[in-house]
Amino acid sequence: MTATTLRLCHSGMDNRALYAFEIFLSRVGPGACRIAEEDAADVAFIDVDNDLGPYLLAGHRMLYPHRPLIVTTQAPGQRPDPLTVEITKPVGLAAFSAALEKVRSLLPPADTATTLGLPDAGDERGGTVDSIPDEIALDTLSGAGPDEVALLRRFEARMATLHVGSLPDADLDNPAALAGIYYDPASFLQGLVARAITHAREIGRPVRIDDARGTALILDPRNGQAWTTRSPNALRALAQLPTRGTLAMARQEADTPLPEGAVARPLDGLEWELALWASRGRLPRGTGLEHPIRLKSWPNLTRLAVPPEAMRIAGLWSRGELSLRETVASLGAPQRYVFAFYSACAALGHVEQVVAPAPAAKPRSPAAGTAGEPAALPSRGLFKRVLGKLLGARLDNLAPD
């Protein structure tokens, strides 16, 4: 492999299409490019003419705003941005080679990451992204040298890219800027799955969600299980964009076998990831910035996708005293870290906002004949009970679920 070999990922290909694509790449030229994982790629290859093409294209651009894309299409001229290189079908070796050369000219200088001192999430030096552990031992980091620090930075960059997007901080005191920090879960796959789960509980049967290609998801809340027939890339692309009527919900009949290739996974993990992907660092519409957040129960972060700063945020909210605005200020972290974690926790019912009591009314003037009589105070016991209901039980000593 030469120094100019491009790492290329694909989106939306099944095994048969991938096999044919690999044969095609072998004829392009030695060292021109090779297949890589999405997180480690220099360029992505997407066929925008299939049913999921527009979703895959938009979803990939959201996750990797600075990555060149090669797209194949029968109707060229729709290039959405300067980093997208179009190839008209049918794709020939000469056209594909020319696209690779164009991509090389779009890539940043090779020493940029070294100059900044911040390895990219896709940097494979020292191992692929998949080799980064999901957890890092505390004693490993206590005396961390350059390698361990680089590993931690790559780990954090990967999590940030996959789970919280790249939304910049907004001026929370500017009403015009606040519109950009909210999204409507009901308009995304997250909301459709929530409605499907509710319906499945009502009828006591599994419910499926279909897209243009057939069954995409089967949900069975009776045993907390979900089955997906879509690749992680395709599912994430579906989850990141409003559905706009492209998905439908239907009852799964008892005698209907599971679709070929369906992969089982815990239902709560699916709901959690769908919320992160739809949120991309935003808040569900209607969420207040000033109300204190109370952690009703700990999310099981040992088996859920963990966005950056999740443990620190959960620790702050376990006290039930800080609002979203105050949480951001206390952590000194990007708003998207806090907002994405809140959105995922809210989707599973782990958090609630404590609404402050209404201001007390001004005392009325004493009635005739009662001047000088002190106002009766509520009993201490009643006051304590009311205060307890308003503040809620503290969760300092709650164990994770």
Secondary structure, DSSP 8 states (H G I E B T S, - for coil): --TT-EEEEEES--HHHHHHHHHHHHTT-TTSEEE--GGG-SEEEEETTSTTHHHHHHHHHHH-TTS-EEEEESS-----STTEEEEESS--HHHHHHHHHHHHHHS--TTHHHHHT---TT--TTS-GGGS-SS--HHHHHT--HHHHHHHHHHHHHHHHHHTTT-----TT-HHHHGGGEE-GGGSHHHHHHHHHHHHHHHTS-EEEEETTEEEEEEETTTTEEEE-S-HHHHHHHHHS--TT--EEEE--TT----TT-EEEEHHHHHHHHHHHHHSS-EETT--SSSBEEESS---TTSS---TTHHHHHHHHTTT--BHHHHHHHHT--HHHHHHHHHHHHHTT-EEE--------------TT-TT-------HHHHHHHHHHHH----TT----
